[in-house]
Amino acid sequence: MRKSMGTVVLTLTLGVLIGAIFSELIALFLNPGSVAEQLFVNYVEFGPSVTEWNLIIIDLTFGFEIHFNLMSVIGVFVASQMLRWYR
């Protein structure tokens, strides 16, 4: 059975959010600077740089960043497995 694109995007987005929440919860119990913290909590930023336009009457700022860490990847994997069994 084929899944709609909206269902796939929603599931993967929820997987990333759940992974980020678990990452923050794990950070509460780890020592700062430990190897476990570097593995589970620290993230890699990905995305275009922020662009700022000053148009005299309005200032516009565009940009976004995606933060990846191990828990986000695990969250996406778990969400994809849940999507596999979802009807």
N, CA, C and O atoms as CSV, one atom per row, in Angstrom:
chain,resi,resn,atom,element,x,y,z
A,1,MET,N,N,0.843,-1.175,0.000
A,1,MET,CA,C,0.000,0.000,0.000
A,1,MET,C,C,0.888,1.238,0.000
A,1,MET,O,O,1.792,1.352,0.828
A,2,ARG,N,N,0.646,2.137,-0.892
A,2,ARG,CA,C,1.452,3.352,-1.012
A,2,ARG,C,C,0.993,4.400,-0.009
A,2,ARG,O,O,-0.198,4.558,0.257
A,3,LYS,N,N,1.962,5.101,0.531
A,3,LYS,CA,C,1.684,6.174,1.483
A,3,LYS,C,C,1.710,7.512,0.749
A,3,LYS,O,O,2.465,7.690,-0.207
A,4,SER,N,N,0.888,8.438,1.196
A,4,SER,CA,C,0.907,9.758,0.581
A,4,SER,C,C,2.161,10.505,1.030
A,4,SER,O,O,2.737,10.199,2.074
A,5,MET,N,N,2.569,11.470,0.244
A,5,MET,CA,C,3.777,12.238,0.553
A,5,MET,C,C,3.603,13.008,1.854
A,5,MET,O,O,4.560,13.147,2.616
A,6,GLY,N,N,2.418,13.505,2.121
A,6,GLY,CA,C,2.156,14.221,3.365
A,6,GLY,C,C,2.350,13.336,4.587
A,6,GLY,O,O,2.888,13.784,5.600
A,7,THR,N,N,1.912,12.075,4.500
A,7,THR,CA,C,2.089,11.141,5.608
A,7,THR,C,C,3.562,10.853,5.844
A,7,THR,O,O,4.004,10.787,6.991
A,8,VAL,N,N,4.312,10.684,4.792
A,8,VAL,CA,C,5.749,10.413,4.917
A,8,VAL,C,C,6.471,11.609,5.545
A,8,VAL,O,O,7.277,11.436,6.459
A,9,VAL,N,N,6.186,12.817,5.059
A,9,VAL,CA,C,6.841,14.017,5.588
A,9,VAL,C,C,6.460,14.231,7.054
A,9,VAL,O,O,7.319,14.564,7.871
A,10,LEU,N,N,5.197,14.045,7.391
A,10,LEU,CA,C,4.746,14.200,8.772
A,10,LEU,C,C,5.420,13.188,9.686
A,10,LEU,O,O,5.854,13.543,10.782
A,11,THR,N,N,5.516,11.947,9.259
A,11,THR,CA,C,6.146,10.915,10.068
A,11,THR,C,C,7.619,11.201,10.282
A,11,THR,O,O,8.107,11.075,11.405
A,12,LEU,N,N,8.340,11.582,9.243
A,12,LEU,CA,C,9.761,11.877,9.386
A,12,LEU,C,C,9.996,13.120,10.231
A,12,LEU,O,O,10.955,13.170,11.000
A,13,THR,N,N,9.130,14.128,10.100
A,13,THR,CA,C,9.255,15.329,10.923
A,13,THR,C,C,9.022,14.999,12.397
A,13,THR,O,O,9.744,15.484,13.268
A,14,LEU,N,N,8.021,14.181,12.670
A,14,LEU,CA,C,7.782,13.768,14.048
A,14,LEU,C,C,8.948,12.945,14.581
A,14,LEU,O,O,9.284,13.045,15.761
A,15,GLY,N,N,9.569,12.133,13.729
A,15,GLY,CA,C,10.739,11.365,14.139
A,15,GLY,C,C,11.896,12.257,14.534
A,15,GLY,O,O,12.579,11.993,15.524
A,16,VAL,N,N,12.122,13.309,13.770
A,16,VAL,CA,C,13.197,14.250,14.098
A,16,VAL,C,C,12.875,14.979,15.403
A,16,VAL,O,O,13.759,15.164,16.240
A,17,LEU,N,N,11.636,15.389,15.582
A,17,LEU,CA,C,11.247,16.086,16.814
A,17,LEU,C,C,11.377,15.181,18.033
A,17,LEU,O,O,11.855,15.616,19.081
A,18,ILE,N,N,10.962,13.943,17.907
A,18,ILE,CA,C,11.091,13.004,19.021
A,18,ILE,C,C,12.558,12.760,19.336
A,18,ILE,O,O,12.934,12.693,20.506
A,19,GLY,N,N,13.386,12.627,18.319
A,19,GLY,CA,C,14.826,12.468,18.531
A,19,GLY,C,C,15.430,13.675,19.221
A,19,GLY,O,O,16.294,13.522,20.084
A,20,ALA,N,N,14.994,14.869,18.860
A,20,ALA,CA,C,15.507,16.086,19.495
A,20,ALA,C,C,15.081,16.162,20.957
A,20,ALA,O,O,15.861,16.588,21.809
A,21,ILE,N,N,13.856,15.754,21.251
A,21,ILE,CA,C,13.389,15.763,22.640
A,21,ILE,C,C,14.194,14.773,23.472
A,21,ILE,O,O,14.610,15.099,24.583
A,22,PHE,N,N,14.420,13.568,22.951
A,22,PHE,CA,C,15.230,12.588,23.677
A,22,PHE,C,C,16.662,13.074,23.858
A,22,PHE,O,O,17.287,12.809,24.884
A,23,SER,N,N,17.176,13.777,22.875
A,23,SER,CA,C,18.525,14.329,22.981
A,23,SER,C,C,18.618,15.315,24.135
A,23,SER,O,O,19.581,15.290,24.900
A,24,GLU,N,N,17.619,16.185,24.263
A,24,GLU,CA,C,17.606,17.148,25.364
A,24,GLU,C,C,17.435,16.450,26.713
A,24,GLU,O,O,18.032,16.873,27.703
A,25,LEU,N,N,16.631,15.393,26.765
A,25,LEU,CA,C,16.466,14.651,28.010
A,25,LEU,C,C,17.754,13.939,28.414
A,25,LEU,O,O,18.111,13.917,29.591
A,26,ILE,N,N,18.443,13.364,27.448
A,26,ILE,CA,C,19.716,12.701,27.730
A,26,ILE,C,C,20.743,13.709,28.219
A,26,ILE,O,O,21.563,13.390,29.080
A,27,ALA,N,N,20.707,14.915,27.684
A,27,ALA,CA,C,21.671,15.949,28.072
A,27,ALA,C,C,21.551,16.309,29.548
A,27,ALA,O,O,22.528,16.756,30.150
A,28,LEU,N,N,20.383,16.127,30.141
A,28,LEU,CA,C,20.204,16.429,31.553
A,28,LEU,C,C,21.020,15.503,32.449
A,28,LEU,O,O,21.395,15.890,33.556
A,29,PHE,N,N,21.301,14.279,31.983
A,29,PHE,CA,C,21.956,13.275,32.815
A,29,PHE,C,C,23.429,13.062,32.493
A,29,PHE,O,O,24.099,12.299,33.189
A,30,LEU,N,N,23.949,13.711,31.465
A,30,LEU,CA,C,25.337,13.504,31.066
A,30,LEU,C,C,26.233,14.623,31.577
A,30,LEU,O,O,25.805,15.766,31.736
A,31,ASN,N,N,27.483,14.264,31.830
A,31,ASN,CA,C,28.468,15.259,32.248
A,31,ASN,C,C,28.861,16.121,31.053
A,31,ASN,O,O,29.065,15.598,29.958
A,32,PRO,N,N,28.969,17.442,31.250
A,32,PRO,CA,C,29.401,18.310,30.148
A,32,PRO,C,C,30.818,17.952,29.682
A,32,PRO,O,O,31.724,17.779,30.497
A,33,GLY,N,N,30.991,17.848,28.388
A,33,GLY,CA,C,32.293,17.539,27.812
A,33,GLY,C,C,32.602,16.064,27.709
A,33,GLY,O,O,33.673,15.700,27.224
A,34,SER,N,N,31.702,15.203,28.147
A,34,SER,CA,C,31.963,13.765,28.077
A,34,SER,C,C,31.781,13.268,26.645
A,34,SER,O,O,31.182,13.940,25.805
A,35,VAL,N,N,32.309,12.084,26.394
A,35,VAL,CA,C,32.196,11.489,25.058
A,35,VAL,C,C,30.736,11.185,24.739
A,35,VAL,O,O,30.299,11.370,23.603
A,36,ALA,N,N,29.986,10.725,25.723
A,36,ALA,CA,C,28.568,10.423,25.499
A,36,ALA,C,C,27.797,11.683,25.126
A,36,ALA,O,O,26.916,11.639,24.266
A,37,GLU,N,N,28.119,12.803,25.764
A,37,GLU,CA,C,27.443,14.054,25.416
A,37,GLU,C,C,27.784,14.459,23.982
A,37,GLU,O,O,26.909,14.889,23.230
A,38,GLN,N,N,29.033,14.322,23.612
A,38,GLN,CA,C,29.423,14.669,22.246
A,38,GLN,C,C,28.712,13.786,21.231
A,38,GLN,O,O,28.382,14.240,20.136
A,39,LEU,N,N,28.478,12.541,21.584
A,39,LEU,CA,C,27.846,11.606,20.659
A,39,LEU,C,C,26.342,11.840,20.545
A,39,LEU,O,O,25.799,11.855,19.440
A,40,PHE,N,N,25.670,12.022,21.675
A,40,PHE,CA,C,24.201,12.085,21.664
A,40,PHE,C,C,23.624,13.491,21.613
A,40,PHE,O,O,22.511,13.675,21.121
A,41,VAL,N,N,24.354,14.494,22.111
A,41,VAL,CA,C,23.764,15.814,22.282
A,41,VAL,C,C,24.273,16.826,21.256
A,41,VAL,O,O,23.478,17.584,20.701
A,42,ASN,N,N,25.566,16.854,20.997
A,42,ASN,CA,C,26.107,17.833,20.046
A,42,ASN,C,C,25.551,17.574,18.657
A,42,ASN,O,O,25.298,16.430,18.279
A,43,TYR,N,N,25.366,18.637,17.908
A,43,TYR,CA,C,24.747,18.517,16.596
A,43,TYR,C,C,25.595,19.177,15.525
A,43,TYR,O,O,26.511,19.949,15.806
A,44,VAL,N,N,25.257,18.846,14.291
A,44,VAL,CA,C,25.890,19.439,13.116
A,44,VAL,C,C,24.853,20.331,12.459
A,44,VAL,O,O,23.725,19.902,12.212
A,45,GLU,N,N,25.228,21.564,12.177
A,45,GLU,CA,C,24.306,22.508,11.535
A,45,GLU,C,C,24.424,22.378,10.021
A,45,GLU,O,O,25.519,22.234,9.476
A,46,PHE,N,N,23.279,22.434,9.358
A,46,PHE,CA,C,23.241,22.332,7.908
A,46,PHE,C,C,22.192,23.312,7.399
A,46,PHE,O,O,21.082,23.369,7.927
A,47,GLY,N,N,22.535,24.064,6.396
A,47,GLY,CA,C,21.580,24.989,5.792
A,47,GLY,C,C,22.277,26.221,5.258
A,47,GLY,O,O,23.458,26.445,5.522
A,48,PRO,N,N,21.534,27.024,4.499
A,48,PRO,CA,C,22.127,28.250,3.956
A,48,PRO,C,C,22.340,29.288,5.055
A,48,PRO,O,O,21.704,29.244,6.108
A,49,SER,N,N,23.231,30.203,4.790
A,49,SER,CA,C,23.489,31.255,5.771
A,49,SER,C,C,22.313,32.233,5.802
A,49,SER,O,O,21.516,32.305,4.867
A,50,VAL,N,N,22.231,32.965,6.879
A,50,VAL,CA,C,21.148,33.928,7.049
A,50,VAL,C,C,21.407,35.134,6.149
A,50,VAL,O,O,22.520,35.657,6.098
A,51,THR,N,N,20.371,35.563,5.446
A,51,THR,CA,C,20.448,36.720,4.562
A,51,THR,C,C,19.590,37.835,5.141
A,51,THR,O,O,18.417,37.630,5.454
A,52,GLU,N,N,20.174,38.996,5.278
A,52,GLU,CA,C,19.435,40.142,5.809
A,52,GLU,C,C,19.338,41.225,4.745
A,52,GLU,O,O,20.331,41.578,4.109
A,53,TRP,N,N,18.125,41.749,4.561
A,53,TRP,CA,C,17.896,42.842,3.615
A,53,TRP,C,C,17.347,44.032,4.386
A,53,TRP,O,O,16.373,43.899,5.127
A,54,ASN,N,N,17.961,45.184,4.216
A,54,ASN,CA,C,17.468,46.416,4.808
A,54,ASN,C,C,16.844,47.225,3.683
A,54,ASN,O,O,17.555,47.772,2.840
A,55,LEU,N,N,15.521,47.302,3.664
A,55,LEU,CA,C,14.791,47.984,2.595
A,55,LEU,C,C,14.237,49.331,3.064
A,55,LEU,O,O,13.139,49.721,2.664
A,56,ILE,N,N,14.963,50.020,3.881
A,56,ILE,CA,C,14.644,51.330,4.432
A,56,ILE,C,C,13.437,51.274,5.386
A,56,ILE,O,O,13.569,51.621,6.559
A,57,ILE,N,N,12.284,50.849,4.904
A,57,ILE,CA,C,11.100,50.840,5.771
A,57,ILE,C,C,10.892,49.503,6.474
A,57,ILE,O,O,10.098,49.421,7.411
A,58,ILE,N,N,11.583,48.462,6.046
A,58,ILE,CA,C,11.415,47.143,6.647
A,58,ILE,C,C,12.734,46.381,6.553
A,58,ILE,O,O,13.462,46.488,5.567
A,59,ASP,N,N,13.021,45.618,7.588
A,59,ASP,CA,C,14.184,44.733,7.573
A,59,ASP,C,C,13.686,43.301,7.406
A,59,ASP,O,O,12.834,42.846,8.168
A,60,LEU,N,N,14.212,42.596,6.418
A,60,LEU,CA,C,13.841,41.206,6.172
A,60,LEU,C,C,15.024,40.304,6.465
A,60,LEU,O,O,16.157,40.615,6.100
A,61,THR,N,N,14.762,39.207,7.114
A,61,THR,CA,C,15.792,38.218,7.414
A,61,THR,C,C,15.291,36.865,6.937
A,61,THR,O,O,14.200,36.435,7.312
A,62,PHE,N,N,16.085,36.195,6.112
A,62,PHE,CA,C,15.744,34.882,5.581
A,62,PHE,C,C,16.835,33.892,5.957
A,62,PHE,O,O,18.014,34.242,6.010
A,63,GLY,N,N,16.439,32.673,6.212
A,63,GLY,CA,C,17.414,31.639,6.477
A,63,GLY,C,C,16.836,30.550,7.368
A,63,GLY,O,O,15.826,30.751,8.043
A,64,PHE,N,N,17.475,29.421,7.360
A,64,PHE,CA,C,17.094,28.319,8.237
A,64,PHE,C,C,18.302,27.419,8.421
A,64,PHE,O,O,19.228,27.423,7.610
A,65,GLU,N,N,18.280,26.660,9.485
A,65,GLU,CA,C,19.319,25.683,9.753
A,65,GLU,C,C,18.653,24.408,10.235
A,65,GLU,O,O,17.654,24.445,10.953
A,66,ILE,N,N,19.212,23.295,9.837
A,66,ILE,CA,C,18.763,21.998,10.307
A,66,ILE,C,C,19.870,21.449,11.192
A,66,ILE,O,O,21.040,21.451,10.810
A,67,HIS,N,N,19.498,20.982,12.373
A,67,HIS,CA,C,20.468,20.458,13.316
A,67,HIS,C,C,20.326,18.943,13.368
A,67,HIS,O,O,19.274,18.423,13.739
A,68,PHE,N,N,21.391,18.239,12.995
A,68,PHE,CA,C,21.393,16.789,13.030
A,68,PHE,C,C,22.277,16.300,14.155
A,68,PHE,O,O,23.385,16.802,14.344
A,69,ASN,N,N,21.790,15.314,14.908
A,69,ASN,CA,C,22.628,14.588,15.842
A,69,ASN,C,C,22.212,13.125,15.801
A,69,ASN,O,O,21.297,12.755,15.066
A,70,LEU,N,N,22.872,12.309,16.574
A,70,LEU,CA,C,22.607,10.875,16.525
A,70,LEU,C,C,21.171,10.554,16.915
A,70,LEU,O,O,20.546,9.685,16.308
A,71,MET,N,N,20.646,11.238,17.909
A,71,MET,CA,C,19.284,10.953,18.342
A,71,MET,C,C,18.259,11.337,17.271
A,71,MET,O,O,17.218,10.688,17.170
A,72,SER,N,N,18.518,12.353,16.486
A,72,SER,CA,C,17.622,12.715,15.389
A,72,SER,C,C,17.603,11.615,14.333
A,72,SER,O,O,16.550,11.276,13.794
A,73,VAL,N,N,18.761,11.071,14.048
A,73,VAL,CA,C,18.847,9.981,13.066
A,73,VAL,C,C,18.112,8.754,13.587
A,73,VAL,O,O,17.394,8.097,12.834
A,74,ILE,N,N,18.285,8.438,14.871
A,74,ILE,CA,C,17.574,7.306,15.466
A,74,ILE,C,C,16.073,7.562,15.449
A,74,ILE,O,O,15.298,6.644,15.180
A,75,GLY,N,N,15.648,8.791,15.731
A,75,GLY,CA,C,14.230,9.139,15.677
A,75,GLY,C,C,13.642,8.965,14.290
A,75,GLY,O,O,12.515,8.488,14.153
A,76,VAL,N,N,14.381,9.342,13.263
A,76,VAL,CA,C,13.911,9.162,11.883
A,76,VAL,C,C,13.815,7.674,11.560
A,76,VAL,O,O,12.872,7.245,10.896
A,77,PHE,N,N,14.781,6.886,12.022
A,77,PHE,CA,C,14.738,5.439,11.777
A,77,PHE,C,C,13.516,4.811,12.448
A,77,PHE,O,O,12.814,4.008,11.833
A,78,VAL,N,N,13.264,5.171,13.694
A,78,VAL,CA,C,12.109,4.626,14.411
A,78,VAL,C,C,10.815,5.061,13.731
A,78,VAL,O,O,9.896,4.256,13.577
A,79,ALA,N,N,10.735,6.317,13.325
A,79,ALA,CA,C,9.528,6.803,12.646
A,79,ALA,C,C,9.322,6.102,11.311
A,79,ALA,O,O,8.186,5.810,10.938
A,80,SER,N,N,10.407,5.827,10.583
A,80,SER,CA,C,10.257,5.122,9.306
A,80,SER,C,C,9.793,3.687,9.524
A,80,SER,O,O,9.041,3.155,8.708
A,81,GLN,N,N,10.226,3.054,10.608
A,81,GLN,CA,C,9.747,1.707,10.910
A,81,GLN,C,C,8.277,1.732,11.315
A,81,GLN,O,O,7.522,0.818,10.984
A,82,MET,N,N,7.869,2.789,12.035
A,82,MET,CA,C,6.455,2.913,12.388
A,82,MET,C,C,5.612,3.162,11.142
A,82,MET,O,O,4.506,2.634,11.032
A,83,LEU,N,N,6.117,3.956,10.205
A,83,LEU,CA,C,5.398,4.220,8.961
A,83,LEU,C,C,5.258,2.946,8.142
A,83,LEU,O,O,4.266,2.752,7.439
A,84,ARG,N,N,6.245,2.095,8.240
A,84,ARG,CA,C,6.207,0.832,7.491
A,84,ARG,C,C,5.022,-0.032,7.919
A,84,ARG,O,O,4.433,-0.732,7.096
A,85,TRP,N,N,4.674,0.018,9.209
A,85,TRP,CA,C,3.594,-0.815,9.720
A,85,TRP,C,C,2.267,-0.074,9.807
A,85,TRP,O,O,1.242,-0.670,10.141
A,86,TYR,N,N,2.280,1.227,9.509
A,86,TYR,CA,C,1.051,2.021,9.542
A,86,TYR,C,C,0.187,1.698,8.320
A,86,TYR,O,O,0.708,1.570,7.212
A,87,ARG,N,N,-1.102,1.569,8.510
A,87,ARG,CA,C,-1.985,1.244,7.378
A,87,ARG,C,C,-2.526,2.478,6.752
A,87,ARG,O,O,-3.286,2.398,5.787
